């Protein structure tokens, strides 16, 4: 530092004040890039000499240092070593970027945001992913796809499960993105549907007790009993996976987020027509639909079943020397018809009226 000849003591003090700084290791400072050399990036932070950002603290492997740091660029740097004998500070840009990245990730976690990560590689038990320069881990249980289907460099949507900068612990989930999306769809659907509404859906799964129908993000249950007014042995008798159907909503449980559906509600109630056509005391021919230990169910009108008691089934078989089976035709008599309770009692014997019995 040169002092002009004849300069006053006051001028000398002012000149010294230009370099009266108190930088120390760990400080965050602003600086202006003045150039790039073989060692790294040269930065003016207002010290006696330009500070140095070593290559390894400036860029990651594969990055071009001159593209990232251009002369005149202003940025923040972290002091990682105080002045050496030449008065030069050592700085880091990567540590500043890393710290800001963690802050952004903390905000993303608080907001439960979906963020985009880049697959680094697969490891035992999961996948390493880089997000904003920070490496995180997705356990296998938190993946919606197989690890083998993910290639290095592939983009993947994730949500943050745990974040601990002190422990350098960064756990992500790809499955939660999907689950939360489904939940959002469910909430939207449950805010729009109501009992009695006709909805369109696709059969996605069939079980012994019914079929599950996707009605736009929610699987509604179509119970076996609601498939048809007629007796159905198994849902596959009338439905197959992939079928597109219309169904009526008959029950909504908002707490458990369940919806029950019906197909038979879209058809005319056969008991209403049966009441017009069936009379007590008349003989009818029907088809056996089910055989139980207490009797046989006989379809006496399309979609309407009546019960022939077990003792009369045995009597009929003995008289006709024939074992009744499902699908057999049989003539019986209507001895009791209660449309309100949807019950019909049958007998193989002709009903005898009170006037006939008295005569």
C-alpha positions, 0 to 999 in steps of 0.5 A, spaced: 500 500 500 503 506 497 502 513 501 503 519 496 508 524 498 506 529 503 499 526 505 497 528 512 496 523 517 489 524 517 489 521 509 493 516 512 488 513 517 482 514 512 486 509 507 487 504 512 480 504 514 478 501 507 481 495 510 479 495 517 474 489 516 473 483 521 472 477 516 472 471 520 471 463 518 464 462 517 462 468 515 457 469 509 460 475 505 458 478 498 463 478 493 464 480 485 467 475 481 474 478 478 476 472 474 478 465 473 485 462 474 487 455 474 486 454 482 479 457 482 475 463 482 478 470 484 473 474 488 473 481 491 470 481 498 473 488 500 479 485 503 486 487 502 487 481 496 482 478 492 479 471 495 479 465 492 474 460 491 478 453 489 475 449 484 472 443 488 468 449 492 466 452 486 463 447 481 461 440 481 464 434 477 463 436 470 461 443 470 464 448 467 467 453 472 467 459 466 460 458 465 458 458 472 462 464 474 463 470 469 467 476 471 463 482 474 458 477 477 455 478 484 454 472 489 454 470 496 460 466 499 462 462 505 469 464 508 472 457 510 479 459 511 481 466 514 487 470 511 493 466 510 500 470 510 499 473 503 492 476 506 488 471 502 481 468 504 479 462 502 471 461 500 466 456 498 460 457 493 458 450 494 457 450 501 452 457 500 448 453 495 448 447 499 445 451 505 440 455 501 438 448 498 436 445 505 432 451 507 428 451 500 427 443 502 425 445 509 420 450 506 417 444 501 417 439 507 412 444 511 408 445 505 408 438 503 410 440 496 411 435 490 418 436 488 422 433 482 428 429 483 434 426 479 435 419 480 443 418 481 443 410 482 440 404 485 442 401 492 440 396 496 434 397 499 432 403 495 434 409 490 439 415 491 436 421 488 438 428 488 434 434 489 437 441 488 444 439 489 442 435 495 442 427 495 436 424 498 434 416 499 427 413 497 426 406 500 423 401 496 417 401 500 416 408 498 417 407 490 411 406 486 415 403 480 420 397 481 428 400 482 430 396 476 425 401 472 429 407 474 435 409 470 440 414 472 438 421 470 431 419 470 426 425 473 422 422 479 416 426 483 417 426 490 415 428 497 419 429 503 418 424 509 424 426 513 429 432 513 435 433 518 441 437 516 445 436 522 445 428 521 445 429 513 438 425 513 434 426 507 428 421 506 424 421 500 417 418 498 415 417 491 409 413 493 406 419 497 405 423 491 401 418 488 397 417 495 396 424 496 394 425 489 389 419 490 386 422 496 385 429 493 381 426 488 377 422 493 376 428 497 373 432 491 369 426 489 366 425 496 364 433 496 360 432 489 356 425 490 350 424 493 345 418 494 341 416 488 346 419 483 347 415 477 355 415 476 359 412 470 365 407 472 369 401 470 369 395 474 377 394 476 376 388 481 371 382 482 371 378 489 366 373 491 362 378 495 361 383 489 365 388 484 369 394 485 368 400 480 372 406 479 368 412 479 373 417 478 378 416 483 374 412 488 373 405 488 365 404 490 363 397 492 357 393 488 355 388 492 353 381 490 346 383 492 345 389 488 347 386 481 340 384 479 333 383 482 335 375 480 339 371 484 346 371 482 351 366 484 357 370 483 359 377 480 362 374 474 356 371 472 354 378 469 360 382 470 368 382 468 374 387 469 374 392 464 366 393 463 364 400 463 357 401 467 352 406 470 350 405 477 346 408 482 349 410 489 345 407 495 350 409 501 356 414 502 360 413 508 364 420 509 368 418 515 370 411 512 370 414 505 366 408 502 361 408 497 356 403 495 353 402 489 347 398 485 345 396 478 338 393 480 336 400 482 336 402 475 331 396 473 324 396 474 322 393 481 319 386 479 315 386 486 311 391 483 309 388 477 309 381 481 303 384 485 299 385 479 300 378 476 300 373 482 294 371 486 294 367 492 291 360 491 293 360 484 298 355 481 304 357 478 310 354 474 317 356 476 325 355 476 329 352 482 334 358 483 337 355 490 337 349 494 338 350 502 337 346 508 330 349 509 327 349 502 328 351 495 327 358 492 323 358 486 323 364 481 315 364 480 316 371 476 322 374 473 326 377 479 321 374 484 323 368 488 318 364 493 320 359 498 318 351 498 319 349 505 324 343 506 318 338 508 315 339 501 321 339 497 322 332 500 315 330 499 315 332 492 321 328 490 318 322 493 312 322 489 315 324 483 321 319 484 326 325 482 331 329 486 330 336 485 336 340 482 337 348 480 334 349 474 329 344 474 322 347 473 316 345 478 309 347 479 307 349 485 301 353 489 301 360 492 299 359 499 301 366 502 303 372 498 306 378 502 308 384 497 310 389 503 315 384 506 317 381 499 315 374 501 312 368 497 310 361 501 309 355 496 306 349 497 305 343 492 298 342 495 292 346 492 290 351 497 283 349 501 279 355 502 275 355 508 268 355 504 271 348 501 273 345 508 266 347 511 262 343 505 
